[in-house]
Amino acid sequence: MAAVWRGKVRALLPLTRRLTTDQGGTHPPPAGPIASPPDSQQPQRRARKDPSGCSVFLFPGQGSQYVGMGRGLLKYPNVKEMFSVAEKILGYDLLALCLQGPEEELQKTVHCQPAVFVTSLAAVERLHQENPRAVETCVAAAGFSVGEFAALVFSGAMDFAEALYAVKVRAEAMQKASELVPSGMLSVIGKPQAQYKYACLQAKEHCGSLGVEEPVCSVANYLFPDGRVIAGHQQALDFLQQNSRRLQFIRTKPLPVSGAFHTELMALATEPLREVLRQVEVRRPEINVYSNVDGKRYMNESHVRRQLVKQLVSPVKWEQTLHEIYERTQGQNFPDTYEVGPGKQLGATLQKCNRKAFKTYTNVVVSSAYDD
C-alpha cells in the first residue's frame, strides 16, 4: 500500500510547478482539471482485501501538532522529498516550521493543517521501513478532520500533491470563516446524566438575550463516552463554562483553535473546498476509509467529494467511527492499530472507547528520541 501513494509523490513533482507561482503559490487552482501523471508512471494498484483483521491506521488532525515533529522521520525514504513538494505547493518552508517553529505560527490553522497532513504521511514511511507488514496488511483507515485527507491519500483515493493543495485551500477557507465572528471550541467531559444538546440550546438562548443574531452552539466532536467538543459563538462557550456545574459537566477546557470548526459557522469555507475537490482526481479507496460525517466507509469518488465538504459543517463522529471499525463477533481478534502522525490523542480516545482494541495500539513516533 505504501508504494501506491509513495510512487505518486515522485510522479507528481512536476505538478507542483503548476500549482505555485513566483509569489508563493497563493493563486486559485487551474481552471481545468489537474492532470494526473501518465499511466506509465502510475504504480500498480493492489487487490482489495476483506477488512476483517490485519492492521488499521488512524491519522490525527489539527491540535496534534508541536514544534519538533518530523525530526525523527527525515532519514527515511522520500520524507525530505515530500516536504520539498510541500514547499512548492504551499509557498513556504513547511519542514523548517515543523522543526523550528515559531510555535505561534505552527498553531495557525493555515499552517498546522498542512503540517499535520505531511508529517502523518511521512510517518507512514517510517512504519514501512521498520514494519513493512503493518503497511502491506492495512485494511482500514480513518482520519480525524484534516487527517481524513491523509487517510485517503494512503488508501490510493487521492494523490499526495493534489490532496495537499486541497488541504491548503481548506485551511485558508476555514481560517477566513473563523475571522468573521468571535468563536471557538470547548472540550467537555460530562457526567453520564449530562445533556449536551440541551446545554447548547440554553447557551444559544443566552446568546440571543445578548443580541447575538443566529447564535451557533453545537457538538462538534463526539470523542468517547461522555467526551465531547462543543463549538460556536464565544458568548455561548463562556456561558457553558460559567454554568458547567449546573449542566453536569465535570471539566471544560477551551481549545487553542481559531474558530468553531465543524459547525454552521464554517459555511463560508464549503464552496472553496467543493471547487478544489472538483479539480483534483479522486478514486475509490483501495481499503476501507471511514467518513467523519457518519462513521461509515466511503463508497465511491462522488461520495468522497461530497462528504469532505459536508465534514466542514458537521460534527466529527469519531466515537461512532471507532465502533464501526472495531465491531467484531465475540472471540474474534482485534487488528493491530497504528496512530500515524504527531501525538497520541487518538490512542487515548481509542482506550476510552474500546480497551480490547487498544491493547494492540502503537504510536508511530515522528520526533527524535531527544524530543521525546
Protein Blocks (a to p, Z undefined) as FASTA:
>chain_A
ZZmmmmmmmmmmmmmmmmpcfkoopaccdfbdcddddfklpccdddddddfbhjdddddd
ehiacehihjlmmmpghklmmmmmmmmmnopafklmmmnopfklmmpmklmmmmmmmmmm
mmmmmmmmmmmmlmmmpcbdcdehjlmmmmmmmnopacfklmmmmmmmmmmmmmmmmmmp
gcddddddddfklcfklmmmmmmmmmmmnopahiadddfbdfbghiacddddfklmmmmm
mmmmmnopabdcddddfbdehiaklmmmmmmmmmmmmmpccdddfbdcddfklopacfbl
mlmmmmmmmmmmpccdfklmmmmmmgccehiacdddddededjklmmmmmmmommlmmmg
ccddfbdfklZZ
